[in-house]
Amino acid sequence: MYVAVKGGERAIENAHTWLAEERRGDPTVADLSIAQIREQLSLGVNRVMAEGSLYDPDLAALAIKQARGDMIEAIFLIRAYRTTLPRIGHAEPVDTGAMACDRRISATFKDVPGGQVLGPTFDYTHRLLDFALAAEGLPAEAEGAQPVEPEMPRVTDFLNRDGLIQTEAPGDETPPDMTRAPMEYPAGRPLRLQALTRGDEGFVLSMAYSTQRGYAKNHPFVGELRVGTVPVEMEIPELGFSVEIGEVTLTECETVNQFSGSKTEPAQFTRGYGLVFGHSERKAISMALVDRALRWEELGEDDVGAPAQDEEFVLSHADNIQATGFLEHIKLPHYVDFQSELELVRKIRAAAQETELKAAAE
Amino acid sequence: MNDYNFAYLDEQTKRMIRRAILKGVAIPGYQVPFASREMPMPYGWGTGGVQVSAACLTPEDTLKVIDQGADDTTNAVSIRKFFETTAGVATTEHTRGATVIQTRHRIPEEPLTEDQILVYQVPIPEPLRFLEPRETETRKMHALEDYGLMHVKLYEDIARHGAIATSYAYPVKVEDRYVMDPSPIPKFDNPKLESAAIQLFGAGREQRIYAIPPHTRVVSLDFEDHPFEPTKADAACDLCGAEHTYLDEVIIDDAGGRMFVCSDTDYCAQRQAAGHHGRLSPEDAA
């Protein structure tokens, strides 16, 4: 006998209670504090801020805690919160040239003014599990753990001085904002960069990797990678001038790519650009490679049909909140549609059977 | 939850959505781009419908939410609860008592009236999407009213299967102009798209809103020699005996036994209350 599937509401409530219990885990183990997550899982916090498009380490840490460490779920929490925030105004563009760098490297020159500063990097660590970390204790204090130089010149500017690299024209126009206007294609570079910096790290990484493996190869060198803090300034209309309202940590990557030349332009290097909230090197470099691949038309290159050259493809699939929502929605009931498919398949099969029987009889 | 504005979205966002809705009503079947917001439920779970409902709701409204025709499916419960908390509006399970109905995958069996708004949740608003994945191309095709590709697809279905192999999200032409995806409703529901109610379609992830104003001509695509045919399971509801409603097939035992019940749970309950019964109605209910 059919029992109507009632009680969805109670089931949902119970599921939520169970989820909260699972999130907490064994109650005899100490509860994680937001400060612990912010301080000790800071790269995770950075990723949530970058893809959540909201710079707030405490909220990002809270989101990670609430999401049980599921990064995409944490990013989703931040995005949903972000929507509810009113827009008070716009900051002035940040000057990454004036960044107080913790880390700054160039792969194109052995040494550069300002020096190569490794900073806190995993790069040359041996990936051996450090069992000492399982015990408690404070690490040794790092030497020179302060920004080295107040200001470091940009590596690409040295190339630019000799006209060896394509110049980026400065612009005063307000860039479009994909969170306030519907996406339209072709999107143009400012929107592309916004979509990439918010895009899923894994997706952008894989797209970048595909260019390195030959799908629209563009021979990138890391011209410069810098990580550090920049002040954020905002013009207050009542004051008539800009005041500093805070500072953010950013990772910026400029790649120097394969030169190109045309009838009118002599051969020169080209650029790709990546800028991401927090210390997020993998993402910034990936972004720069994909940005460069998407510039094929502007730089007069051929469309070789590679996925990373396809703006609509890259931009419409880079957002993990959109992707995961749509992917996971197939968990929702679809029995009405499935029923209509069942009927159609039965009908087509019945028709085919009839034809077969008729053929056999003849 | 008084920390949020009425129906969650701020007034500016609602105004932006209302403008898109008005444009959609003015150009029936045309997909209006809108700056869809991130909602506190996932994309693909009704964010478009929720935004459209939020923009339509007033404090005096009575809201009904259905998924697969039923008020008690989990996501319908979740969305109804969202508006109960953020808008404080009255809710109902009765089609007749609702002023705004948000739906996923069904149109209620009971004919709607001029006083009602039906809001659809739409996953992929573009009827041509699976024929041409590029938005830049499909927008051009709509602009030029170039629907040859769709007719070829339907023709190839007939050539291959002897019938048009689309059973839900069956494409329609609205007011002789735009080919439109009616969202994944079974094609059984297509005739109900010509309605007295305003029908609004919201696709959050794809950032599109479109509409069918009341009493608009909506024609399901077909060929003269293969006319459109709304189909349902060849059975009657085992609870209310209805032969004219869309039915869910429910497996009831390990031996492949099954029963059919109305997918529209409110409609079925009303019929049972009025004394109708089906093959498996409990004796005491008769």
Interface residues (C-beta under 8 A of the other chain):
Chain A: M1 Y2 A4 V5 K6 G7 G8 E9 A11 I12 F76 R79 A80 R82 T83 T84 P86 T179 R180 A181 P182 M183 E184 Y185 P186 E312 S316 I321 Q322 T324 G325 F326 L327 E328 H329 L332 P333 H334 Y335 V336 D337 Q339 S340 E341 L342 E343 L344 K347 I348 A351 A352
Chain B: Y4 Y8 D10 P33 F34 A35 S36 R37 E38 M39 P40 P42 Y43 G44 W45 T47 D67 Q68 G69 A70 D72 T73 T74 N75 A76 V77 S78 K81 R104 H105 R106 P123 R134 E135 T136 H161 G162 A163 A165 S167 Y168 A169 P184 I185 P186 K187 F188 R205 Q207 R208 T231 K232 A233 D238 L239 Y246 L247 D248 E249 V250 I252 M259 V261 S263 T265 L280 P282
